[in-house]
Structure formats: C-alpha cells, structure tokens
Amino acid sequence: MGALIFDFDGVIADSEAIANAVLAETVTALGHSTTLDQALARYSGRRWSEAVAEIEAAIGRPLPSDFSKKLKCTTLERFRTDLKEVRGAANFIRRFSHIPRCIASSSSIDRLQLCLSVLALEAEFVDRVFSADMVQRGKPHPDIFLLAADRLGVPAKECLVIEDSAGGIEAAVAAGMTAVGLCAASHIRAGHHLKLKNAGAVHLADSWFDVERFAVEFFGR
C-alpha cells in the first residue's frame, strides 16, 4: 500500500511566511532593517546556527543569550492568532486517510503540536509526528525519513514524501523515497520550483490538487 510522509511547515501549515515575518521584525528591532523577502532569502532553509551567525554579522555584535527563546515564544504566539493551513492540505489528508501517514519535520515537537492544534489536525496524526529532535542528523540527511518509514512499517521505496524545501527533497531522495516538491504556500518565491527540481523532486506541484493527481497514480501502481 505504501505510505505518505508529510513535511509540515510550508506543506501542511502555511507557517514559513509568518515565522520569517517575526524574524524580520526581530532583526529590525536589533538595528538591522530587514524585510520578509530578505529574511526568506537569507535565513529560510538554513541551519539555525548558520542563521544566527549571519544575523550577528549583520548587526555587528553577539545576539542576546535569550534571543532564540524569545523569538520562539513570539513566533508561537503569532501562530496562535494567524496560522492557516496551506490551502487544500486538510482535504488531501482526509482524502488519503486509508494510506499510512505521518509528519516528519525539522521543527520541534512542541511547535508541531501547537500548530496541529491550531489547525484542528491533531487527530489525523496521533502518535505519528516525528521531529528532527528524535534523530542524530537533520535534513538534508535522511535520518528523519528513515525513522518515519521504520515506525510506519513501510519500506522506504514505497513512501511518498511531500516537501517544500530543497533540503527536505534531498533528504527524501537520500532515504530512497519518491519526493514531490510542493510550491503552494505563501513563502514561495520565484525560482523555488527549480531549486526543488535540482534537489531531486520527481514531480512539482503548485497545489494540493496537483499532489492528489500524482498520489493517485503513485499508490495505484
């Protein structure tokens, strides 16, 4: 039967634009004017340690020791009021409820649980939410996807991964899985399709409807 493995931010939750808007506001408050587009270009898809180093270089001094903690709290508060799904995500999840599925995300478990609650999707992924905190190496390494396949009891080659980032696509390919690149969230900018294609996506989708057509074919093989 196979399995569906979903990334979360930018795939199910339209959260990347919100998170980067908060980051842009925070960096601006530190004295380095930053727009949403600049935050997306400079920090999105990077390891957090790399983003911190770039912010420190931009402002010319070390960040406060509580910077990451305060940023996370502010971001979660914004999610509580502003977070929406990537249009069509919930319908797709329920359309394929007969297929084993899980979330495999770089986000922390507490962030994932909060966002699932806001989106009223907790019941769709009971005990099937996996975070990079659970593995030694995050994306673009395959560890999180291999963990997910193992927990689902499905061979990697039978898993369909839905991702919105090049690093996530690379991780899925490294795990021996089929990867779809979804470009439907509000943070997607020009050139993103090519990044996902170059990373190894076998199909590029501009909507969950596009993903559905591919998934029907994939699971009907």
N, C-alpha and C positions, 0 to 999 in steps of 0.2 A: 504493500500500500504506500510506503514512503512516509515522509514527514515534512512539515512546514516549520522552518526556523525563522523567526522574525527578529531583526534588529528592532530597536524601539524608537529612539529619538530620531525624528525625521522620516520615520517609516509608519509607525502607529500614532505616535504623538507628534504634533506639529510644534515641537519644543525648541528646535535649534535657533530659530529667529528670536524667540523670547529670551533664551539663555544668553545669546550673543548681544542682544539689546541691553540686558542688565550688565553684562561685562563691559560694553562700550560706555555706558553711563558711569560705571565704577572707575574705569581708567580715566575718563574725562574728569571726574571729580578729583583724581590724583594729580591733575595738571597737564595731562596729555590728551588733547581733544581727539575723540575717536567716534566715528560713525558706526552704524550697524554694518554697512558693507565693508568697512575697514576691519572691524572685528572678525567678520566671517572670513575675510581674505587672510588675516594674519594669524588667527588662533584656532579656527574651526578645523577639526580633524587631526589636530596635533596632540602629542602627549602633553599633559598638564604641566610637567616640569619645563618643557620647552616653551610653552606659552608664558609661564611665569618669568622665565629668563628674558624673553622678548619684551614683556611689559616693564621689567626692571631696567632694561637697556633704554627703553623709550622714555621713562620718567627720570632716569639718571640716579636712581637710588634703590636700595633694597625695599621690597614690599613689607608692610607691617606683618608681624608674625601671625595675626589673626585674619589676614586678608582672605585666604581660601575659605575659612569657616564662615565669615560674614557674607562673602559672595554667594556661597551655597545657600545660606539662610534666606537671603534676599531673592535668589532665583526661585527657591521653593515657594516662597510667598507669592511671587508673581505667577507661578504655575497654578496656585490655588484659585486665582481670580481670572486668569487669561487663557489657560491651556485649552486647546481644542484638538480633536483628532485630525490626522491627515485625512482629508475628505474621502470617504469610502472604506476606510480601514475596518471599522466595526462590522459593516455589512459583509466584507470579504471574510473576516474571521469567522463569522457565523455561517456564511455560505459553505465554508470548508470545515465545519465542526466535526465531520466524520474522519478527518485526517489528523493523526497525532501531531501536536504542535507545541511550541514553546517560544519563549523570548530568550535571546542570547545577546546581551548588551554590555557595552563598556561602562554604563552608568552604575552607580551604587544601588544596592538593594533598597535602601530607604527612599531614594529618589524614584526608583521604578514603582515601588508600592504606592507612593503618594500619587504619582501620575496615573497609574491604573485606577486608583480610587476616584480621582477627579473625572476620569473618562468613563467610569462605571464599567470597567472591563476586568475587574478582579476575578470574577467567577469564570472567565474564559481561560485563565492560565493558573489555576490553583496548583501549587507545588511544581510549577513548570516555568519559573522565572529564574534565569541564570545570569549572574553578573561576572564581569571580569575579575572582581574581587575573589572569586572562587577558584581562579587558576593562577598559575605562576606567571604566564605571559599574556598580555592583552593583544588585541588586534593591532597589526596585521598578522600576528601569529595565529595558528589555527586552534589553539587550546580550548577556547570557549565553545567553539562549534563542535569539536570532538567530544567535549564533556556533554553537550546537549544531546548529540546523537547517542551517546552511551546511555544517558538517563532515559531517553525515549525508547531505547532498544531497537534502533533502526540503523542499518548500515549507512555510512557517510554518503556513498554513491546514490542512495535513494532519497537524500534530503534536498529540498528546495529552499534556498536561503533568499530572503528579501532584504536588501541593504540599500542604503543611500550614500555610503561613503566609500572612497577608493580603498581605504584600509580594511574596511569590512569585506569588500569584494575579494581583496587579496587573501584575507583570512579564510573565507569560504572556499576559494579555489585551492588554497594550500591544504585544506581539510579533505579535498576530493569531492566537494559538493557542487551542485549547479547553482549559480548565483544570478539573480535578477537585480538589476540596478533600477531603483525607483526614484524618479525625479518629480515628485508631486507635492512636496512640502514647500512652505513659504520662504525657506532659506536658499532654495536652489537658484543659482545664478548662471549666466552664460558660460558655456564651456564645461559644465558639470557632466553632461552626457559623455563627452569624450574621455574625461577622467575615469568614469566608471567602465567604459568600454575598454580602455587601455589596461585597466586593472584586472580584466578578465570576465566581466559580465557577459553572459551568453544572450541576454535579452535586456533591452532598455524599455522602461515603461514610464509614461507620463501621467498615469492614473492607476488606481486600483482596478479599474475595469480592464486595462491593458494587462495587468498582472493576472487577473482572473482567466483571461483567454489563454495565457501561457500555462497557467497552473492546471487547467482542464486537460490540456494536451499532455503535460508532464505526468500527471497522475493517471492518465488514461492509457499510458503506454503498456 
